Amino acid sequence: MSQLKIETKMTHAIDYSDWDSFIQKSFPNCPYEGIACEEEMTNDSTWTCTPSGNLTSERIVEIEDYLSNGKVKLGRLPNTSDILNYLVYKGETPSGHYSVDICW
């Protein structure tokens, strides 16, 4: 029998409602509408990302403007990956693999 290649990872698992609540409470002036809407996710799906926290200084400023007052440069709207990368950069969340369970 052939060998199945498997990679084992540690995953930070988050429920979508906990993520949305965290964003709303942490950044009350941010127009982020929730992960399901922002990432066009459907019920019973999973959004994944592996943020490293590596962002350019320009992108950091853009994300901070978006999170603090909803300002965005044309075509540079931060997505969930950008926000998570920013949180890792700031030391608010650990780096690693993230899995957000979308289920309502």
Summary of the structure (lengths in Angstrom):
residues: 104
radius of gyration: 15.2
end to end distance: 40.5
largest distance: 57.7
contacts: 238
relative contact order: 0.27
helix: 38%
strand: 15%
